[in-house]
Amino acid sequence: MCNYNKQSQETKEFIHLFMTKAAQNVGGVNFLLSLLEAMKQKKPNPFLAKECFIESTHLKIKWNKVVFKDKFDVLESIVYTHKTDESESLNILEHENTKQRKKILNMVRTLTPLEFVVTTKDEDENGFKFKVFDIIEENKVTLNPVFVAFFFCSVEFTKKSLKYKEA
């Protein structure tokens, strides 16, 4: 999940395209990378920020709902379990333990309405949005690779995605 070199060709292209357009919308690659670095400095994970926003020198990311530690812990365990996974679309509902599956379903219901908005500090109309989940179906839920890149992967992951060239 967080090893860019092990991503599928399709995922690499999607992340590259999204991050490139995102950087263009907010003033450039350096602005985007400085926001990611500010997020990585926030302890514990910036996703738990009670203010629902994080700022860097030029940009800010905000979201519409406070996330509590219990839901974050479920999400974090999924991400770290599959951090080096190479599968194209990881279905987070594929869990043999029914108790854990129920926790995952509750976390999905809680986090589905979350939307992240990245804008310049003066909040002009430039910016971009993304959500936590990419696919939400009855028996399949996949994490949005952009969300994972922002909140769980290193800044190097995003740098590699921005430098990606099609083979």
Summary of the structure (lengths in Angstrom):
residues: 167
radius of gyration: 15.6
end to end distance: 20.3
largest distance: 47.4
contacts: 462
relative contact order: 0.22
helix: 47%
strand: 16%
